[in-house]
Amino acid sequence: MFVIIALLADPDTCFNYLTANQSVLYLNDASIAIIRVWLPAIYIAFACLAVVETCRFFVLRNLRNTLLRYDAAQRSITERSKQQQDSNRTILTAPLLDDDPSWVV
């Protein structure tokens, strides 16, 4: 997006730089003219990439929110089933160790 704005603001600056540094950049006048002709297509390509990136951001944000809600629902279902299982146990059938494997190294 920054490149599009910079080129739209003053495209002559870019072409002056290309012309001044032709030998270092291995360019000639014909290649600079081709770049000047293709500049609108480059603008369109950059704009399309910006739109794609924005859409990707919104899709991933919605996906993340959906997955977080799903994980929270699964966690609460698991906790409820564990509480129900624990309430059905008597002192004689209660396990010696919790079902939580965090004590394992």
The 8 nearest C-alpha neighbors of each residue, nearest first, counted from 0:
[[1, 3, 2, 4, 49, 45, 46, 5],
 [0, 2, 4, 3, 5, 6, 45, 7],
 [1, 3, 5, 0, 4, 6, 45, 7],
 [4, 2, 0, 6, 1, 5, 7, 42],
 [3, 5, 7, 1, 2, 6, 8, 0],
 [6, 4, 2, 8, 3, 7, 1, 9],
 [7, 5, 10, 3, 8, 9, 4, 2],
 [6, 8, 4, 5, 9, 10, 3, 2],
 [9, 7, 5, 6, 4, 10, 3, 11],
 [8, 10, 6, 11, 7, 12, 5, 13],
 [11, 9, 6, 12, 13, 7, 8, 14],
 [12, 10, 14, 13, 9, 15, 6, 16],
 [13, 11, 15, 10, 14, 9, 16, 6],
 [12, 14, 16, 11, 10, 15, 17, 6],
 [13, 15, 17, 11, 16, 12, 18, 10],
 [16, 14, 12, 18, 17, 13, 11, 19],
 [15, 17, 19, 13, 14, 18, 20, 12],
 [18, 16, 14, 20, 15, 19, 21, 13],
 [17, 19, 15, 21, 16, 20, 14, 31],
 [20, 18, 16, 17, 21, 15, 22, 14],
 [21, 19, 17, 23, 18, 22, 16, 24],
 [22, 20, 26, 24, 18, 23, 17, 25],
 [21, 23, 25, 24, 20, 26, 27, 19],
 [22, 24, 20, 25, 21, 26, 19, 17],
 [23, 25, 21, 22, 26, 20, 17, 27],
 [26, 24, 22, 23, 21, 27, 20, 30],
 [27, 25, 21, 24, 30, 22, 28, 31],
 [26, 28, 29, 30, 21, 31, 25, 22],
 [27, 29, 31, 30, 32, 26, 18, 21],
 [28, 30, 32, 31, 27, 33, 26, 34],
 [31, 29, 33, 32, 27, 28, 26, 34],
 [30, 32, 34, 28, 33, 29, 35, 27],
 [33, 31, 35, 29, 30, 34, 28, 36],
 [34, 32, 30, 36, 35, 31, 37, 29],
 [35, 33, 31, 37, 32, 36, 38, 30],
 [34, 36, 32, 38, 33, 37, 31, 14],
 [37, 35, 33, 34, 38, 32, 39, 40],
 [36, 38, 34, 40, 35, 39, 33, 41],
 [37, 39, 41, 35, 40, 36, 34, 42],
 [40, 38, 42, 41, 37, 43, 36, 35],
 [41, 39, 43, 37, 42, 38, 44, 36],
 [40, 42, 38, 44, 39, 43, 45, 37],
 [43, 41, 39, 45, 40, 44, 46, 3],
 [42, 44, 40, 46, 41, 45, 47, 39],
 [43, 45, 41, 47, 46, 42, 40, 48],
 [46, 44, 48, 42, 47, 43, 41, 49],
 [47, 45, 49, 43, 48, 44, 42, 50],
 [48, 46, 50, 44, 49, 45, 43, 51],
 [47, 49, 51, 45, 46, 50, 52, 44],
 [48, 50, 46, 52, 47, 51, 53, 45],
 [51, 49, 53, 47, 52, 48, 54, 46],
 [52, 50, 48, 54, 53, 49, 55, 47],
 [51, 53, 55, 49, 50, 54, 48, 56],
 [52, 54, 50, 56, 55, 51, 49, 57],
 [55, 53, 51, 57, 56, 52, 58, 50],
 [56, 54, 52, 58, 53, 57, 59, 51],
 [55, 57, 53, 59, 54, 58, 60, 52],
 [56, 58, 60, 54, 59, 55, 61, 53],
 [59, 57, 55, 61, 60, 56, 62, 54],
 [58, 60, 62, 56, 61, 57, 63, 55],
 [61, 59, 57, 63, 62, 58, 56, 64],
 [62, 60, 64, 58, 63, 59, 65, 57],
 [61, 63, 59, 65, 60, 64, 58, 66],
 [62, 64, 66, 60, 61, 65, 59, 67],
 [65, 63, 67, 61, 62, 66, 68, 60],
 [64, 66, 62, 68, 63, 67, 61, 69],
 [67, 65, 69, 63, 68, 64, 70, 62],
 [66, 68, 70, 64, 69, 65, 63, 71],
 [69, 67, 71, 65, 66, 70, 72, 64],
 [68, 70, 66, 72, 67, 71, 73, 65],
 [71, 69, 73, 67, 72, 68, 74, 66],
 [70, 72, 74, 68, 69, 73, 67, 75],
 [73, 71, 69, 75, 70, 74, 68, 76],
 [74, 72, 70, 76, 71, 75, 77, 69],
 [73, 75, 71, 77, 72, 76, 70, 78],
 [74, 76, 78, 72, 77, 73, 79, 71],
 [77, 75, 73, 79, 74, 78, 80, 72],
 [76, 78, 74, 80, 75, 79, 73, 81],
 [79, 77, 81, 75, 76, 80, 82, 74],
 [80, 78, 82, 76, 81, 77, 75, 83],
 [79, 81, 83, 77, 82, 78, 84, 76],
 [82, 80, 84, 78, 83, 79, 85, 77],
 [83, 81, 85, 79, 84, 80, 78, 86],
 [82, 84, 80, 86, 81, 85, 79, 87],
 [83, 85, 81, 87, 82, 86, 80, 88],
 [86, 84, 82, 88, 87, 83, 81, 93],
 [85, 87, 83, 84, 88, 82, 89, 81],
 [88, 86, 84, 85, 83, 89, 82, 92],
 [89, 87, 85, 86, 92, 93, 90, 84],
 [88, 90, 92, 91, 93, 87, 86, 85],
 [89, 91, 93, 92, 88, 94, 87, 85],
 [90, 92, 89, 93, 88, 94, 95, 87],
 [93, 91, 89, 88, 90, 94, 95, 87],
 [94, 92, 90, 88, 91, 89, 95, 85],
 [95, 93, 96, 92, 97, 98, 91, 90],
 [94, 96, 93, 97, 92, 98, 91, 90],
 [97, 95, 94, 98, 99, 93, 100, 102],
 [96, 98, 99, 94, 95, 100, 93, 102],
 [97, 99, 100, 96, 94, 101, 81, 95],
 [98, 100, 97, 101, 102, 96, 103, 81],
 [101, 99, 102, 103, 98, 97, 104, 96],
 [102, 100, 103, 99, 104, 98, 97, 96],
 [101, 103, 100, 104, 99, 97, 96, 98],
 [104, 102, 101, 100, 99, 96, 98, 97],
 [103, 102, 101, 100, 99, 96, 98, 97]]
